[in-house]
Amino acid sequence: MTTLVSTTDTLTRDALAVLQPGFTGTTAPDWLLRRVGEGLASVGLFGRNITSPEQLSALTERLRSEREDVLVAIDEEGGDVTRLEVTHGSSFPGNFALGSVDDVHLTRAVAQELGRRLAECGVNLNWAPSADVNSNPGNPVIGVRSFGADTRLAARHTAAYIEGLQAAGVAACTKHFPGHGDTAVDSHLALPRIDVDLDTLHARELVPFRAAIAAGSKSVMSAHILLPALDPDRPATLSPQILTGLLRQELGYDGLIVTDAVEMDAIAGTYGIERGSVLALAAGADAICVGGGLADEETVLRLRDALVAAVRGGELTEERLADAAARVRALASWTQRVRGDIRESGAAVQEGTAPGTGVSSDIGLVAARRAVRVTGSGDRLTGAAYVASFSAVANIAVGDETPWGIAAELDRILPGTGTDTYTDGTAPADAILAVAGERRIVAVVRDEHRHAWMGAALDALLAARPDTIVVEMGLPQSDPRGSLYIATHGAARVCGLAAAEAITGTKA
């Protein structure tokens, strides 16, 4: 394709610097390395790019051979959203599990150990944590990614998470500003709208972001949501009133503002990625996240040239683009500096702790165990069981490639445990009972309250087999049922292990 300008001039370098693109494969393609050498300052990693810590370390080292201070970003929330452990599930419970424990020291320790593992592999920017207050329990995209529905709880754990992550030398990216918790639409698929007044926004949505700013969050990610009380025309990512007026001027935030992925339909389906990127920069964003879906050189060049054309056409000022690029480079410099300080200080390592942190290396499992809640008076499992997992389509942020549930963990404790997965229309109780035979049934659900078919299947199972154990790995019911009801507050691998231990009364 024809480019507008030479790849060596300042304008083009600044346009490249504000992009955070992804790519396919587990090694850096030549086109990406070339663009990094030309001024691309950030690269985004996804599950498709990672097979092992060793491979990831080699990948980030290769990127830094082209640019020593390149920002290597990842969407590693832990819990349900993991990229480091996409093939087998996270070693860390997610935000909702941490919020249910409500121990800020634990949250800080979990985030620090997660940050240490990221930094050890060369990742220095994490698109986490989610500071959203999950005020709508039917929210299809946030849910257990939030610390909870309590505003003050979400605020204190957001701050603790940021402190822990950045203590490990990894920049936090607090999201999704100004708050995605009260939505009923997934912004990957359409444009959500929150119809609340300014008083509610300030008393609820904005409180955790104020805490994040006070904690020194190095970046903030915007949400593709429409809030008419703030801007009736444009979503937050494209709104000068929200990004510049509210975040910069009113809240006093001076760090990097990153957009959520511009190829999400809330932006791409309404404005297109080129126009959306120009409007986002003009509104006050500093970095454009792209690459979860569009992950090729042509996309990078299209966005670069759209930004350059917007400057030359007067739609975007050269000063605004230069300021955005400078903020990206400043964050890159911070990651280099703080990582060097951490290596120099070299905290003493004690037995059973992660190197250089003083934090337990199995802190994720410790936290998952503390997050489990057991109600009911039924007997624990003592023999092989049958696990019926009820599975709905995962939201796009979580993805459907990461395994979840408790069957594998339960089978390690009680060999011979069998399992099947059931979806809407495939979960008749008589079929489950026939397969289970004499074995006790463990029914595993995730957000039963959002899926009527799960509730109906559980009703029928419990009527026929009252000794059925129910494990909820999403938002728990206010009225627990089953002979035992296990609430894990998340579906990470360690949450499944903690649930299996609770069901059997045995440490794995």
Sequence and secondary structure as in RCSB ss.txt:
>XXXX:A:sequence
MTTLVSTTDTLTRDALAVLQPGFTGTTAPDWLLRRVGEGLASVGLFGRNITSPEQLSALTERLRSEREDVLVAID
EEGGDVTRLEVTHGSSFPGNFALGSVDDVHLTRAVAQELGRRLAECGVNLNWAPSADVNSNPGNPVIGVRSFGAD
TRLAARHTAAYIEGLQAAGVAACTKHFPGHGDTAVDSHLALPRIDVDLDTLHARELVPFRAAIAAGSKSVMSAHI
LLPALDPDRPATLSPQILTGLLRQELGYDGLIVTDAVEMDAIAGTYGIERGSVLALAAGADAICVGGGLADEETV
LRLRDALVAAVRGGELTEERLADAAARVRALASWTQRVRGDIRESGAAVQEGTAPGTGVSSDIGLVAARRAVRVT
GSGDRLTGAAYVASFSAVANIAVGDETPWGIAAELDRILPGTGTDTYTDGTAPADAILAVAGERRIVAVVRDEHR
HAWMGAALDALLAARPDTIVVEMGLPQSDPRGSLYIATHGAARVCGLAAAEAITGTKA
>XXXX:A:secstr
   SS TTSHHHHHHHHTEE   SSSS  HHHHHHHHHT  EEEE GGG S HHHHHHHHHHHHHH TT EEEE 
  BTTB STTTTT  SS  HHHHHHHT HHHHHHHHHHHHHHHHHTT  EE   B      TT SSSGGGSS S 
HHHHHHHHHHHHHHHHHTT EEEEEEET  TT SS TTTS  B    HHHIIIIIHHHHHHHHHTT SEEEE   
B TTT SSS GGG HIIIIIIIIIIS   SEEE S TTSHHHHTTT HHHHHHHHHHHT  BEE  SS  SHHHH
HHHHHHHHHHHHTTSS HHHHHHHHHHHHHHHHHHHHHHHHHHHH     TTB TTT SBTTHHHHHHHHH EEE
S      S EEEEEE     TTT SSS  SSHHHHHHHSTT EEEEE TTS  HHHHHHHHTTSEEEEEES GGG
 HHHHHHHHHHHHH TT EEEE SS  SS  SSEEEE SS SHHHHHHHHHHHHT   
